[in-house]
Amino acid sequence: MKNFLPLSLIVLIFGVTALISRDFRVSKIPNGNKFSCGNCHVSSLGGARNAFGRAVEARVTFGGNQDFWDSQLASLDSDGDGFSNGVELQDPNGTWRPGQPNPGNPNLVSNPGDPNSKPTTSHVESSFYPYTYKLLDNYPNPFNPETRIVFEIPREEHVSLMIFDVNGKLIKELVNENLSSGRYEKLWDGKDDENNEVVSGIYFYQLKAGHFEQTKKMILLK
C-alpha cells in the first residue's frame, strides 16, 4: 500500500517554506521587524505583495539574498501616502545597512506599503534634518501621467523647483517660496502652469536653493 502525506500536512509544509523564504528580507529593512512580512505583503502572514513589496521585488532575484535597501528606495513613496519609505522606516537618507542597529525611534515607524499607516508631521520633522542639498531622481521615470520629485535642503532658503522643455521654455513652477530645512516631495502631473497637458518628450526639472543649483532629466511617455 502506498503511503501519502495528508493534504493538510503538505499545505502546512508549503506554507512554512513560503514564509521562511520571505522572512530573511525583514532583516534587510530598517526596523523591518515591526511589521515583519507585512512590510512587503498585504498581510503579516504573506499573500500578495503591496506597493513597497513590488518595489523590493524589482531589485532582487527570485529567492535572492541581495541587500536592496539604499537611498533611492528610501526616497520613494511606494504607498503614496505623502511620506517616503525612508521617513516611514526612520532612515530618511537610506544610509542604514543590514547588521547595523535599527535607526531612529521604533515607536514612530510606520508601514511603507500601507497608505493607511503613516507618521505624523511632527514625527517626520523631529526624525530628519538634512545635512546637505540634494535633488533626487524623479520617480517613476519614464512616467505617465505623473511623477514625484524629492529634494532636501539643510537650512531655510528661498527655493524654486521648475520644469522646462527641451528648448529651455518654462513649463511649470512647482515651488517658488521660502522653505525651512527638510525633505520635500512634489508631484508633477504632466500639466503646464495653465493646466494644459504637455506632450510626450524629454523635460528637465531644476532646483535652486541659495547657492545650490541642479538640473535633472525626465521623460514623459504617453
Long-range contacts (C-beta under 8 A, 24 or more apart in sequence): 18-46, 19-45, 19-46, 21-63, 22-46, 24-65, 25-56, 25-60, 27-98, 28-67, 28-68, 28-69, 28-98, 29-69, 29-89, 30-69, 30-89, 30-90, 30-91, 30-96, 30-102, 30-103, 30-104, 31-89, 31-90, 31-91, 31-102, 31-103, 31-104, 31-106, 31-109, 32-89, 33-102, 34-106, 34-109, 35-109, 35-111, 38-111, 38-113, 38-114, 39-111, 39-112, 39-113, 40-113, 41-113, 50-78, 50-79, 50-113, 50-114, 51-78, 51-79, 51-80, 51-113, 52-78, 52-79, 52-85, 52-111, 52-112, 52-113, 53-113, 54-78, 55-85, 67-97, 67-98, 69-94, 69-96, 69-97, 69-98, 70-94, 71-95, 71-136, 72-136, 72-137, 75-136, 75-137, 75-139, 75-150, 76-139, 76-148, 77-148, 77-185, 78-112, 78-113, 79-111, 79-112, 79-113, 79-114, 79-115, 80-115, 81-114, 81-115, 81-116, 81-117, 81-118, 82-118, 82-185, 83-110, 83-118, 83-119, 83-124, 84-150, 84-183, 84-185, 85-112, 87-119, 87-124, 87-127, 87-128, 87-183, 88-112, 88-117, 88-118, 88-119, 90-127, 92-127, 92-128, 92-183, 93-128, 125-182, 128-182, 128-183, 129-154, 129-181, 129-182, 130-154, 130-181, 130-182, 130-183, 133-207, 133-209, 133-210, 133-212, 133-214, 135-205, 135-207, 135-214, 135-216, 137-216, 138-188, 138-205, 138-216, 138-218, 141-218, 141-219, 142-218, 142-219, 142-220, 142-221, 143-190, 143-218, 143-219, 143-220, 143-221, 144-190, 144-220, 144-221, 144-222, 145-189, 145-190, 145-197, 145-222, 146-187, 146-188, 146-189, 146-190, 147-187, 147-188, 147-190, 147-218, 148-185, 148-186, 148-187, 148-188, 149-174, 149-185, 149-186, 149-187, 149-188, 149-205, 150-183, 150-184, 150-185, 150-186, 151-183, 151-184, 151-186, 151-207, 151-209, 152-182, 152-183, 152-184, 153-179, 153-181, 153-182, 153-184, 153-209, 153-210, 153-212, 154-181, 155-181, 155-210, 156-180, 156-181, 157-209, 157-210, 158-209, 158-210, 159-207, 159-208, 159-209, 160-206, 160-207, 160-208, 160-209, 161-186, 161-205, 161-206, 161-207, 161-208, 162-205, 162-206, 162-208, 163-188, 163-203, 163-204, 163-205, 163-206, 164-203, 164-204, 164-205, 164-206, 165-198, 165-201, 165-202, 165-203, 165-204, 166-201, 166-202, 166-203, 166-204, 171-198, 171-203, 174-205, 179-209, 190-220
